[in-house]
Amino acid sequence: MQGREDDPVSFSQLASQQIDHFNKQLDAGVKLLDIVASLKAVCEAVSVALSHEFFAGAVENLEGRLWAVHTALNQRFREAFKRQDATGETNLAKIYLKFIKSSQCYYRDHIRELNHRFGCEEFAVLTTPSSLIKDGLQKSEHIDKDLRNFVLVSCYDSLIALGDLSRWRELLFPGSSVSWSPARSAYYLASLICPESGEHHHQLALTFIAEEDHFNALYHLSRSRSTLPQNDINLRREIRKISAADESNVLKDSISRHQDPGNTASLVAAVINAYCIYFSRKELDQFALTMSEEFFELSTSILRSDVREEMCNLPIIRMVIMTIAMEQSHPIFSHYNLRFCTILFDAFFDEFMNTQESLDSSYIHSLWAEKLSKHAQYLLHPIRIHSLWLVTNCESLRGNRKDKYTTRNAWRSYAKILTLLANEFPLEELPTVDYLLEEDEETLGLSSLLSEETSRIWKNGSRYKSRMREELTKLTPEIESLARIRDLLIDGLGLALEAEAPLRLDGTTFSYDASHDT
């Protein structure tokens, strides 16, 4: 059957027939060497179909079916490796690597073809010297919105496929030379194309599970769950694994090994371990008791000088994000989000006031940043996340009658630091940053923080801001901290104008509106 260019479905039909024929070969047990050769022909048929009639091929889900073929073939190889002596095939490893390399070439070429034909502005992140597109972003005419969405999803799925192919290779050839970097790099690039999808988080988690990095595995699985609840099985499996270990040592070791050699690891591990106890055993009373103890320890330790000097920010940020991401699982996580808010807000207020006592009271504007100790700057990272959470969830929190006391304390502490910042830092003179700050990258696509009011954090207009890993001129930590304060004040001003929020503003003084208690 010969497809004709004037037939809008002929190429897609031909590719679909090729896929069906391949699946029959797979079911019939055709030798792997022959079936790998057949796969190349299937990829070529799909490529031709997409080049002639991309939209029709996308509607027919040709790419999804092609990837299902890859997944089935990979499973066939895995089974063959388990019984290699009985297969009767020689050079199995060589055949497998041929399959991986051939498929990687297909998906790389597909991404370059998408850039050549459509040139979506999001593809600019793939044009760096070390990335996939060597000849730069191809500017194209405006394309239909629906077609553009199909193109972005196609690129995203292709990057996930490249990551999976690299991950499969490492899983089948374990040893001292195993490297997860190629897979993680592909998943990272996918996150640049469609940050709101959770699939890249789930696939990243699988690499950390293989590496026994339980903290990062749990983090990415919880991020994945907020957009892909169907991936819950791996989250619960990892939680059971952590709960079965000796207390929180498995998490502490994971954090210490990969991110933080200091005291933060013990605090974060203890809190996250309590989450795991709840998820795995459903002992809610014991969970609440354990968490109360851990929060008391966290609130006191976060002010200690030894923790203050060694505090590593990323584990704290990820602990905060995990709590927010898990909120959909049970209302109790809303309670502990509010507890985190109060702890961090009060810690920042006390740290700021203690710093002022040791400084000269005469300041000029260029020395604003000197009012912020290093520890206060660290605290601004998770505080900013909680501020966004309050903005996004203020309406639902108003109906939180069962947890009225905790909710009231969080809003009062929030009003207190907003008043402090409003009086110390004139909003109109604070700097802005045009790239994503550390916590912005971590929260990118987190549904619990997304709203019309908060989109400015991650976007300039309709386009996502640059990431810190990209080539750009990064501002000093002090200037970044002042930009964080600017965002906090904008959050506070917006909430003061929102009827559902219990914040009111009189001049530069924010206060809690007690009428929301009724």
N, C-alpha and C positions, 0 to 999 in steps of 0.2 A: 504494500500500500504506500503510495507516494503522497505526502502532504503537499498542499498547494498554498501559496502565500495568501490567496484570496479566500481561503477557507479559514475562518477565525478559530476553529477548534481542531483542525486536522493534526497539527503538530502536538498538541496536548494529548489527543487521542492516541497518537503513535507512541508517545512517551509512556502513557498509561498502560498500553499493551505491553511495552517492554518491561515495565515493573511487574505486571501480572505474570509474564513469562518467567522472569527471574525468580519470583516467589515459588513458582512451580518447580524450578530447578533446585531451589533450596530445600523444598520439602522432599524432593526425590533423592536427595543425598548425592548430588553430583559432586565430583572431586573438587576440593577447595581451589586448586590451581586453575581449573576450568571456570569455576564460578567467579573467581576474582577477575578473570578476563571478561566475563559476561557483565560484571558490575561496571566496568569501564564503559561498555557500550550503552548501558542504561544511563549512566551519568551524561554521556554525550547526547543521548536522545532528550533528556530533560533540559540540558543546556540549550539545545536547538529550539525546543518548544518555548522556553522562557525568553530567548533572544527574539523570536518572531512575535510572540503573543504573551507578554509577561503577565498581564492582568488575568487573562483566561487561565494561564497555568497556575497562578496564585489561587484563583477561585476553585480550581480543581484540586488544590492542595498537593500538587506534584512534589514540592519540596519536602513536605511532611512525610509523604509516602516514601520518598527516596531515602530520607533519614531512617525511617522504620526498617527499610531494607538493610542499611548499614548496621543498625542495632541487632537485627536478626543474624546477620553474617558474623558479627563480632561474637555473639553468643555461640554460634557454631564453632568458631575457632577456640573459644574457651573450653568447650566440651572436648574438642579434639586434643588440646594440650593436656587435659586431664587423663586421657587414655591414649597418649601419643604412640605407644608401642603397638597398639592394636589397630591404628588407622590405616596402615599400609601406605601412607604418604610420607615422602621424604622431604627434608628441608622445610619442615612446617614453619619454623621461625622466619625463614626467608620469605615464604609465601605470605605470612601475616604482615611482615614489614612492607611488602609490596602493596598489599591492600591499604595499609595506613598511609603510605606515601602518596599513592595514587589518589586516594580520597582527599588528602590534604591539598594536593594540587588542584583538584576540582573546586573545592570550596574557596581557596585563595583566588583562583581565576574568576569564580562567580562574583566575589566581592569586587574585584577590579572591573568586571563588566558592568556591575551596578553603578559604580562610580563613573565609568565612561559614558553610560547611557543617561543617567539621571542626575548625577552630581549633587545630591542633597547636601545642604550645608553641614549636617551632622557628620558627614564623611571626612570633614577636615581633620578630625582627631586621628584618622587612620593614615594621614599623609606625612607623618614624621619620618626622618631618615631610617629609623629602625622598625618602622611599621609595615603594613601590607601594601599600601598604595605608593609606588615610587615616583609616579609621574604627576603628582599633585592633584588637587581637587579639580574635577572637570565641571565648569560652570554650564548649566543647562537651562533651557527655558522653563518657565513655571509649569509644574505638573499638577494634575488633579489631586485633591487632598486624599481621596481614597487610595489612588495609585501610590501616592507618596507614603502612606501608612504601610501598604503592602511591601514597598521597597525597603523601608526601615526594618520591618519585621524580618524580611528575607536576609538582610545584612546581619541583623542580630542573631538569627537562628544559625547562620553560617559561621559566625564567630563562636557560638556555643558548640557547634559541631567540631570546629578546629580544636577547641579546648578538650572536648570529649575524646577526640582521636588521639591527642597527646596523652591524655590521662589513661586511656585504654592501653596504650603502648607501655607506659610505666608500670601499670598493674600486672601485665603479663610477663614483664621482664624485671622483677624486683632485684635489688642488689645495692651495693654501696654507691653506685653511680646514679641512682634514681633521682630525678629532678622534676619537681612539680611546676617549675617556673614557666615553661612554655604553655601549659594548660592554664595556669593562673593569669598569664598575660593575655591570653585570648578571652577569658571570662571578663577580665578588667576592661578590655576594649569593647566587649558586648555591653557592659554597664554604661559606657559612654554613649552608645547609640540609643538604648532604651532603658534609662535608669529606673523607670517605674515598674519594670518587670522584675519578678523575683527569681527567675530561673538561674541567672548567673550566681546569685547568692547560694542557691541549692547546690549547684555544681562545684562552686568554690568550697562549700562545706565538705563535699566528698573527698577533696584533696587533703583537707585538714584531718578528716577522719582517718584516712590512710596513713597520715603522719603522726597520728595519735595526739594531735594538738586539740584537746577537747574544748578549751575555751573558745577558740576561733571557730571550731566546728559548730558549737552551740550558738554562737553569735550569728553566723550566716544562716543556720537553719531557722532561727527565730525570725530573722529578716525575711527569709523565703516564705515562712508560714503566713506572714501578714498579707501576702498577695496570692500565694498558692497553697491554700489549706490542704490540698490533696497530697502535699509532700510531708504531711504531719507524721507519717510513719517513721521516717528517719530521725525526726526531732525526738520523738518518744523513745526510739531505740538508743539514741545517744544519751538521753536523760537517764534511762535505766542503767546504762553502763556507768555513768558518773555516780549514781546513787548506790550502786553495788560496790563501789570502790571504798577504800578506807577514808571515811569522813570526806573532807574537801581537798585532800592532798593531791589527787589527780588533777584537779583544776589549778591548784596553787603551783604545782610543778609546770603545768602547761603555760601559765602566765609568766612565771619566772624564766622559763627557758626561752620563750619567744619574744617577750615584750618588756618585762619589768623585773629586774633583779632585786628590787627594794621591798618596802613594807606593804605597798598597795596590793600586791598579789594575795596576801593572806586575807585582807579585808574583802576584796572583790570575790575571791573564791568562796568565802564563807557565805556571802549573800546569795550567790548563784547556786551554791550547793543546796541551800534551803529551798530555792525554787524547784530544784530537781526532786527533793524529797516530796514536795507537794504533788508534782506531776506524776510521780511514779507510784506513790502510795495513797494519795487522796486523803492524807491525815490532816485535815484542815486546821484543827485546833492546835496540833503539834507544830504545824507550819507557821501559824500566826505567832506562837510562843517563840519559836526559833528565830523568826524574822525580827520580832521585837528586840530580842537580845542582840542580834547582829546589827540592827539599826542603831541601838544604843552605843555599841562598840564603834560603829562607823562614825557616828556624830562626835564622839569624843576623840577618836584617833585622827580624824581628819584635821583636827586643830593642833595635834602634837607636833613638836618641832622636828622629831625624827622623820615622821611621815611627810611633813611639809617640805623638808629638804629633798626627799627622795621620791616624791610623788610622781608617778608616771601617768600621764593623762589618758592615754588611749584605753587602758582597761576600765577606767572610771567611765569614760564616754560610752564604751560598748556595754558596760553594765547598765547604764541609764537607758540606752537604746533597747536592750533586751527586755527591760522591765516594761517599756512602752509597747514594744512589739507583742509581748505576751498578754497585754491587757485584754485582748479579744478573747482570751481563754477563760478568764474568770474575773469578776469585779474586784477581787482582792488585790489584783495588780494595780488597779486605779488607786487603791488605798496606799500602796507602797510607793507609787509615783508621787503622791502628795507628801508622803513622809520624806522622800528624797528631796522634793522641792524645799521643804522647811529646813532640813539639815543644811543644804547647800546655801540657801539664801542667808540663813543666820551665820553660817561660817564665813561667808563673804563679808557680811556687815561687820562682824567682830574683827576680822583680819584687817579690813580697811580702816576701822577706827583705831586699832592698835598701831597701825603704820603711821597715822597722822600724828599720834602723840610723840613719835620719835623724829618728826620732821619739822623744819622751820615753817612757819605759817605763811611766809611771803612767797608766792608763786607767780610766775609769768606763764602765759599759755603754752609756750614751748616745753614746759616742764610738767604738764598735766600728767604724763605717763608715770612720773616719779611718785605720784600718789598711790600707784598700784604696786604692791610687792609682787615678787615672782609667784608666790602662792595664790594671791588674789587673781593674778592673770590666769593661772591654771583653773581656778574655780569658775571663771567666766565661761569656759568651754561647756561644761555640763549645765550651767545655769541658763545659758542661751537655749539649749535644747528644751529645758523645762519651760522656759518662757514661751517657746513656740507651741508646746503641748498645751499650756494654759489658754493661749489664743485660740487654738483649734478646738478645744474641748470645753470652753467656758459654759456653753449652753447645757451640755450633758452633766457637768459638775454641779450646776444649779439644782438639778433634780436629785442630787446625791444625798437624800435626807438621812440615810442610815449612817453616813460617815460625816456628819455635819461638823463635828469638832475638828477632825483632821483637815477638812476642806477649809474651814475658817482660818486655822493656823497658817496654812500654806499661803492663802491670799494676803493675810496680814504681813507675813514675812516678805512677800513679794512687794507689797506696797511700801514697806520700810526701805528696801534697797532701791526701789525706783525713786523714792524721795531723796535718798542720799545721792544717787547718781545725777538726778535732775538739778540739784543744788551745787554739785561739784564740777559738772561737765556741761557747759552750754551746748545743747543739741545742734544748733545751727553751725557750730564751728568744729564739730567732730568729723573725722575723716571717714571715707568709704573705701571699700576694697572691691575690685572688679573681678575677683576670682573666688573660688570656693575655699573657705577656711576649713581647718581640719575636721571640725564637727559637722560642717556642711556636707563634706564628702561622705562621711559616715552615715548621715541621715538622708542622703539623696534617694528619693523614691519611697521613703517611709510613709505609708498611707495615713498613719495616725497623726502626722504633722502637716499634712497637705491641706491647704485651703487657699481661697482667693487672697486672703490677707497675708499669708506666709510665703507665697510663691516668689516674692522679691528676694528671698534669701538665696535661692538657687538659680534664679534666672535674671537676665537682662532682657526685658521685653519677652519675646517668645523663645529666646535661645538660652540654653544652659550656660552658666559662667564657666570659665576655664578652670581646670583642676591644677592643684599645686604640682603634680608630677609633670605637667606640660611645661614647655619652655616659656617662662615668664619671669618678670622681675618681682620678687617677693618682698613685701614690706617688712619692717622690723616687728618683732613680737609686741613691742610697746604700741606701735601704730595699729596693729591688728586688734589689740585689746581695746583701744579707743573706738575702733569700728564696731566691735562687739557691744560696747556700751551704747553706741548710737542705735544699734538694732534693738537693744533692750528697751530704750526709751521710746522708740517708735512703736514697739509692741504695747507698752504701757499706755501711750497716748491713744492708740486704737481701741484698747480695751475700755478706757475711761469714757469713750464715746459709744460703747456698745451696751445696750440696755440689759442684755443677759449677763454681763460681767459685773461682779460685785466691787468694782474699782471706781473711785471718783477722784477728780483732780481739782484742786483749788490753788491756783497759781503754780507753784512748783512742788506742792505737797499732794502726794497720792494717799488715799485712805481706803480702808475696807468699808463697804456699805453694809451695815448690819441688817438692813431691811431684807437682804437676801437670805437671812436665817429663818424667816417666817414662811 
